Amino acid sequence: MKAVFLWSGPRNVSTALMYSFAQRSDTGVLDEPLYGHYLRASGAVHPGGDEVVENMNCDGDAVMREILAPGFCDKDVLFVKHMAHHLIDIDLWFLPHTQNTFLIRDPREMLPSLTVQVPHAKLADTGLRRQWELFQDLQESGLSPAVIDSRELLLNPGRIVEEFCKHLGLAFDPRMLRWPAGPKAEDGIWSKHWYHSVHQSTGFATYTAKPEFPEELTPLLEECQPYYKQLFAHAVKAGPARETDS
């Protein structure tokens, strides 16, 4: 089984990318299996957090052993959507055994959305510093993690998804660009708090620039930008549109 780990930050269209991979007949998907572990270990207060902790295995090390054990997934590929900031107090033994990708979003566009759900968000809540640290560690280990930027993805889904598949050694399937609207079987229990917009989608949304940035978030934006810029330098760029995008 090929295990593909997506290390995202919140509000980065990661759920849409998970839905994309769920359209593949050879792929099973898993939604943020370390969320309960993160909430227990960090004490973070999130919408519906108590319900998440009550309904998930909150031992992160046990979770990772379970999902990578033989027989966990009956498909050739397991696509796991993770949040990078969930990686606290956990052994990272699994990284050399998985294909790792980073999904990023310009904090100027991400922060206003994040602070709706996490009003007092700090740098750690964005996952950006953790993504950059993990990216560096993987590179130093001789691995080649991919980086996907959400704006580039929405500008040209066909190209970005196809290039991502190529990086993973998978054939591109045009069905990855469309899915039915509404909740999905693979959604985490927290979907009712976070997935309102993506449940209305039937594919990757058309990119639209966000309105004026809230001035009160400027200090947090300045903390985020260096990490985002370093990761963006490695991201696949949108390039010209392909017929598969329409």
Residue, then its C-alpha position, 0 to 999 in steps of 0.5 A: m500500500k502506498a501511504v500519501f500524507l498531506w500535511s496541511g494548515p487549516r482553511n487551505v482547501s485540504t478537504a476538497l483535495m481529500y474529496s478529489f482523491a476519494q474519487r479514485s477507485d484505487t484510493g481510500v481516504l482518511d480525515e485528520p486521524l490525529y485531531g483527537h490526539y492534538l486536542r488532548a495533548s494541546g488543550a486547544v479549544h475548538p468548535g465541537g472539541d469535546e465531541v471529537v475527543e470522546n469519539m476518537n482514539c487520542d493516542g497519536d502513536a497508536v493511531m499512526r501504528e494502526i493506519l499503517a498496519p497491513g490490512f488497514c486499507d484495502k485499496d492500493v493507495l491510502f490518502v491521509k489528510h493531516m494538519a501539520h500542527h497536530l504533530i505534537d508529542i508524537d514519534l515521527w517514525f512513520l515519515p520515511h515510510t510515507q509520501n509526504t506533501f505540504l498544502i499551504r495558503d497565503p496567510r493573508e487569505m487564510l487568517p481571516s477564515l481561520t479566526v472565525q473558528v479560532p478567534h485568538a489564533k496564534l502562529a502555531d494554530t496555522g501550522l506554517r512553522r511546523q510545515w516548514e520545519l517538517f519540510q526541511d527535515l524531510q529534505e535533509s533526510g534525502l526525501s522529496p516532499a511536494v508542495i501545493d499552494s491552494r491559490e495555484l490549485l484553484l487557478n488550475p486544478g487540472r494541472i496541479v492535481e495531474e502534477f501531484c499524481k505524477h509526483l506520487g507515481l500515480a496515473f491522473d484520473p480526470r474524475m478527481l476534478r468533480w464530486p457530488a455536493g453534500p457531506k461525505a462518508e469520509d468526513g470527520i465528526w467535526s465536519k458540521h463545524w468546519y465544512h459548510s462551504v466545501h459541502q456545497s461544492t462539486g469540484f475545486a472552486t474558482y479562485t477569487a481574491k479575498p477582500e481587504f485584510p483585517e488590520e488587527l491580524t497584521p502582527l500574526l500575518e507578519e509572523c506567518q509570511p516568512y514560513y509561507k514564502q519559503l514553502f511557496a518557493h517550492a510549490v508547483k505553479a498553475g501555468p496555462a489551463r488544461e482542457t481537463d479543468s473545464 
